[in-house]
Amino acid sequence: LNADDFFPSMLPTGLTFDDVSLATRYSEVLPRQASLNLTLSKRISLHLPIVSSDMDTVTESNMAIAMALQGGLGIVHYNMSEKQQVREVARVKNYVNGLIQDPFVAHPEQTIGDVLELVERKNVKFRTFPVVDQDEKLVGLLPGRVVKERYRSHRVEEAMHVRSQVHTITESEIGENPVETADQFFSDHLGIHKLLVVDQEDRLKGLFTLSDIERISEEARSNLRPARDDRFRLLCGAAISAVRKADGSLDRDRIIGHVSNLVGEGLDALAVSTAHGFSAGVGESVRLLRSEFPDLTIIAGNVTSGDGVEYLADAGADIIKVGQGPGSICTTRQIAGVGIPQLTALYACSKAAKAKGVRILADGGISKSGDVVKALTLADAVMCGGLLAGCKEAPGTILEIKGKLYKQYRGMGSEAAMKAGSAARYGHAVKDLNRKVASEGIEALKEISGSVEEVISGLAGGLRSGMGYLGAKDLDALKENALYVRVSPAGQREASPHDVIVVKAETSEEG
Ligand code: XMP
């Protein structure tokens, strides 16, 4: 027998995070000096290279807000109605943006009862309202202390502060830094909680509130650098599925209509998320979106080859998701027998991405900060599901089992998630789910892991340490300085605590 009688022996090797370790390099960089800033597209700059997965047990508005506050990005999933998804994106975009541009208003002829109904209907948390006439001209400010049941029958104009008593600035006085301007105003006017913005004709254009400005200033003091757009709003992404008509063709009008609504709320990045991005359907969707929304950042995937990256880049994607089957709840490799271990996939994709001038996201399989460091030697940012699913900001209720607290975490290719809407992501129609359709994900539980801030600070801390060991002052240098060694099974055992009885489970970077 010679070697060719056996199965070809020189197959390429697929490696993943635990198969390699990074070599230490000469360093003049202390971990805390390492910069985690990155630019993902013309309009998306982050201060943390971490994106939360568009999964129905990971990212809704609370997660997207928490991720953007940490400097990263959240992608709101699409296993909900289109209307609900638009609302979720609006919640993120309207979260403490310094200047509130479409404030709720009252009218002089209304009663306090009408205002109370607005409070109830819109579930607003505050009680002070600018009062405007039919031409949107500012006529007064209704103070919160009169928006009470006992004054229900009074008219707004009887109870409001009149125009001459209301503090305002004009749009042109806001200047380059709205927060600084408002902060200065509130410092100079003790006891005033609202500053209204008007145009030259005295029409209401927005308002600042003291509590928002205090929160933003607090963030600045605590070194938090939220990811914001050029209007100072938090960044937010959302995923869509390729909606098809009964005859199988893309429902172009519906997709364009929904994406227009998302963009109308200020959406920053749209993800066409599927299990198989190197496919005609995904290419068609990306081309449609690129031609209709030339300025929108488009994320598409998932792929695991250079060809796949080129295909989606040519279709118009700015950012390409890499990963098939590395995820903690994924069974694609077991069910379909397909997929490439994640580090090898990233290696292949990173070369093509560089040549095409697009960015890549390492999606799935990140289970510790060391994996983030290794992934970022090839990718521009990582996408995490499982690591964030146990956070209080993830959707879903907390379950108690034998005294321990858990949250549900499920694959978007699990039967339950596909029934809730994600079937198209795996190339199935919801109506087919009762027939034999293989699920490609599992339903699982994650132990509660605290807040996003806590989880992210652990990941960012580990990333900075890795950058310190590699002498990398920023994420570009991390890529340039990376040298890999292949780890043997004995080397892998050596990398975890061994020959000791562990009394405290956290891993320390020393030793
Ligand atoms: P982690 O490891 O962070 O992975 O939990 C999250 C990523 O896994 C992908 N994903 C799936 N892949 N079947 C799969 O094969 C699934 O059911 C599934 N659900 C999510 C997705 O890319 C996510 O970001």
Boltz pocket constraint, residues with backbone or C-beta under 6 A from the ligand:
constraints:
  - pocket:
      binder: B
      contacts: [[A, 53], [A, 54], [A, 55], [A, 302], [A, 323], [A, 324], [A, 325], [A, 326], [A, 327], [A, 328], [A, 329], [A, 330], [A, 331], [A, 332], [A, 333], [A, 363], [A, 364], [A, 365], [A, 366], [A, 383], [A, 384], [A, 385], [A, 386], [A, 387], [A, 410], [A, 411], [A, 412], [A, 413], [A, 414], [A, 440], [A, 441], [A, 442]]
      max_distance: 6.0
